[in-house]
């Protein structure tokens, strides 16, 4: 089963945005600077999560293919 990249990446971006926004406001940054940094961090988190999910999906797909081919070959040797 492959994972859906868009919802996971979007969730990571939203969480990152709010975490960076809260951290920036605690540190005492101006709201404009805080929101710009949070937005850039959210975009970076979205991109990183999307790439990570694609890598995981590729690994899962290869594992499923290998599992099916090994089952097929095991069935052929018994006949």
Secondary structure per residue as TSV (DSSP state, phi and psi in degrees):
chain	resnum	aa	ss	phi	psi
A	1	X	-	360.0	122.2
A	2	X	-	-86.2	152.1
A	3	X	-	-89.3	147.6
A	4	X	-	-81.8	118.6
A	5	X	H	-76.0	-41.0
A	6	X	H	-62.8	-49.0
A	7	X	H	-65.1	-37.4
A	8	X	H	-68.1	-44.1
A	9	X	H	-65.5	-38.7
A	10	X	H	-64.9	-41.8
A	11	X	H	-62.9	-42.4
A	12	X	H	-63.0	-39.3
A	13	X	H	-66.7	-42.3
A	14	X	H	-65.5	-44.4
A	15	X	H	-62.4	-43.3
A	16	X	H	-62.6	-41.8
A	17	X	H	-58.0	-50.1
A	18	X	H	-69.5	-37.4
A	19	X	H	-64.0	-46.5
A	20	X	H	-65.8	-36.2
A	21	X	H	-64.3	-43.7
A	22	X	H	-67.5	-43.3
A	23	X	H	-63.0	-42.4
A	24	X	H	-63.9	-37.6
A	25	X	H	-73.5	-32.5
A	26	X	H	-67.6	-38.8
A	27	X	H	-68.8	-26.9
A	28	X	T	105.4	22.2
A	29	X	-	-73.2	152.0
A	30	X	-	-63.6	150.9
A	31	X	H	-57.9	-37.1
A	32	X	H	-64.9	-46.4
A	33	X	H	-64.7	-41.5
A	34	X	H	-62.3	-43.9
A	35	X	H	-71.0	-36.2
A	36	X	H	-64.2	-44.6
A	37	X	H	-65.9	-38.7
A	38	X	H	-65.5	-39.1
A	39	X	H	-66.4	-44.5
A	40	X	H	-63.7	-39.5
A	41	X	H	-65.6	-37.6
A	42	X	H	-66.8	-40.7
A	43	X	H	-63.3	-41.6
A	44	X	H	-65.4	-40.4
A	45	X	H	-66.0	-38.4
A	46	X	H	-62.3	-47.0
A	47	X	H	-64.0	-44.4
A	48	X	H	-64.9	-41.7
A	49	X	H	-67.6	-39.4
A	50	X	H	-63.7	-42.7
A	51	X	H	-65.9	-42.5
A	52	X	H	-63.5	-40.4
A	53	X	H	-67.5	-38.0
A	54	X	H	-64.0	-38.8
A	55	X	H	-64.7	-45.1
A	56	X	H	-62.4	-41.8
A	57	X	H	-62.6	-39.4
A	58	X	H	-64.0	-41.9
A	59	X	H	-65.2	-44.1
A	60	X	H	-63.8	-40.6
A	61	X	H	-64.1	-44.5
A	62	X	H	-63.0	-38.1
A	63	X	H	-66.5	-39.9
A	64	X	H	-66.0	-40.0
A	65	X	H	-64.6	-44.4
A	66	X	H	-63.7	-38.7
A	67	X	H	-64.6	-43.5
A	68	X	H	-67.2	-41.0
A	69	X	H	-67.8	-35.1
A	70	X	H	-69.6	-34.6
A	71	X	H	-67.3	-40.2
A	72	X	H	-64.5	-42.3
A	73	X	H	-70.0	-33.8
A	74	X	H	-68.7	-35.5
A	75	X	H	-69.4	-33.2
A	76	X	H	-70.4	-33.0
A	77	X	H	-73.9	-23.3
A	78	X	H	-77.1	-25.5
A	79	X	-	-82.0	360.0
